[in-house]
Amino acid sequence: MKHNTMNEKTRNILLNKSSEEERETFYTALQQDPAAESEFKTTFFLHTISRIFTMKTSASKKEKMFRKFWSGAKYRKTRTRKLVIAAQAAAMLLLMIYTASSIHTSLNRTESYTLQSERGSVSSTRINEVAAMWLNTSSFAEITKKGEKQIIVDLNGEGYFEVEHDPDREFLVRLGDFQLRDIGTSFNIKAYPDEHKLVISVFDGEAHLETAGDRLLKSLQRGEEIEVDLRTGAMTLRASDYLTDIDWKDGKFSFEEAPFSEIIEEFEEWYDVEFNIKNEEVKDLLFTGVLKRKTSIDNLMNILKLTSDFEYEIKINSDGSSLVSIY
């Protein structure tokens, strides 16, 4: 039986029947053909193993075994290629399934985190690429993202929001028995539980005040503010004042014809201080102005005293808090 030139040369190399020149030419050709080199290494390995375990086998039988191996080499090569192609196809299918599963998981994954502002501080965060939030002093918010479809903020305290409306993504701020649904806007919500009221100010766009059960109570437009008495349920609609309502996020107290009783509520939230009003008439005094929040409570009281007739005294308690008595 005749062999092709490559098979004959390989057989002679393995059986040590080639000259020095032929071997040099053979190995030079292998270096230029990686596929042929890989096949020869496999053949050489199998031939060597065969010599180890069949040392008593005749030369003619060895040659017959070798020819049988070589004749099946092309079949094995073709079969190997088919297996490789099948494996690649399976891997591609698994990758497609995994990718689709990952996308589905990402779109439906629920994640939550919290943001808190301690007394005397303001915090801010970007909720996603189109929504940002600021938290006033002593405020707490839990932010829940439900995939790409919904963002819910549970607010306790005061927060200012800037949200670009996305018709494919719902943005809600939950406030106990109420919630505010964003329709693409900037708005401020004041909901300190100890004040027993909810104040929502819309500065741009539109927002819907709803019950916790999604029932619409009031559609708020730009420049509108609503106050809800949490004890009686009474609602008062008025004009919002952008600068006065959100100066807090820029480190300021801002008042416009504000009664002293309302001002001291903000002071108590910001400073570790308690007021004891012994002169009831002071509660109804009205103040207008802008004060820096970094100012000490003593300096603030001095400034207010310049425009009104009252006296005050500050005592430091054993726990480090302050008591301000107004006479």
PEFENRA-V614311 format. One record per residue. RES is the residue in one letter. PHI is phi in whole degrees, 0 to 359 (* if undefined). Layout:
res/phi
RES/PHI
RES/PHI
This chain:
res/phi
M/*
K/269
H/245
N/287
T/301
M/297
N/298
E/294
K/297
T/299
R/299
N/294
I/296
L/294
L/269
N/59
K/249
S/252
S/280
E/299
E/294
E/295
R/295
E/297
T/296
F/298
Y/290
T/295
A/295
L/297
Q/296
Q/265
D/226
P/304
A/294
A/295
E/295
S/296
E/296
F/296
K/298
T/297
T/296
F/299
F/297
L/294
H/295
T/294
I/300
S/299
R/294
I/292
F/266
T/227
M/297
K/269
T/287
S/293
A/297
S/295
K/290
K/299
E/295
K/297
M/298
F/296
R/297
K/296
F/298
W/293
S/295
G/268
A/297
K/296
Y/298
R/296
K/296
T/296
R/296
T/299
R/299
K/297
L/295
V/296
I/297
A/296
A/295
Q/296
A/297
A/296
A/297
M/296
L/296
L/297
L/297
M/296
I/296
Y/296
T/297
A/297
S/295
S/296
I/296
H/299
T/297
S/297
L/290
N/245
R/289
T/253
E/225
S/225
Y/207
T/239
L/225
Q/222
S/249
E/285
R/302
G/81
S/214
V/233
S/241
S/215
T/204
R/261
I/289
N/205
E/292
V/235
A/220
A/228
M/220
W/242
L/245
N/282
T/306
S/55
S/242
F/219
A/218
E/253
I/253
T/239
K/251
K/257
G/58
E/259
K/257
Q/206
I/234
I/236
V/243
D/267
L/255
N/226
G/127
E/232
G/218
Y/246
F/234
E/236
V/228
E/271
H/295
D/233
P/298
D/265
R/224
E/274
F/235
L/235
V/246
R/268
L/225
G/69
D/278
F/235
Q/208
L/243
R/258
D/286
I/238
G/89
T/193
S/238
F/206
N/238
I/233
K/245
A/215
Y/284
P/300
D/284
E/269
H/57
K/210
L/236
V/238
I/240
S/239
V/254
F/255
D/205
G/76
E/212
A/215
H/249
L/276
E/229
T/285
A/297
G/265
D/77
R/278
L/290
L/255
K/201
S/267
L/264
Q/257
R/306
G/86
E/254
E/225
I/233
E/243
V/246
D/280
L/288
R/272
T/251
G/85
A/293
M/240
T/237
L/257
R/209
A/280
S/270
D/239
Y/306
L/293
T/292
D/285
I/236
D/299
W/302
K/287
D/256
G/80
K/226
F/263
S/231
F/231
E/223
E/52
A/267
P/291
F/300
S/298
E/283
I/296
I/291
E/297
E/293
F/297
E/293
E/290
W/277
Y/262
D/276
V/217
E/232
F/256
N/237
I/273
K/261
N/245
E/299
E/294
V/294
K/301
D/265
L/295
L/256
F/228
T/228
G/162
V/235
L/234
K/283
R/288
K/281
T/290
S/292
I/297
D/296
N/293
L/298
M/295
N/296
I/296
L/295
K/295
L/297
T/254
S/218
D/259
F/203
E/239
Y/217
E/217
I/247
K/239
I/266
N/283
S/296
D/272
G/95
S/283
S/242
L/242
V/250
S/259
I/251
Y/246
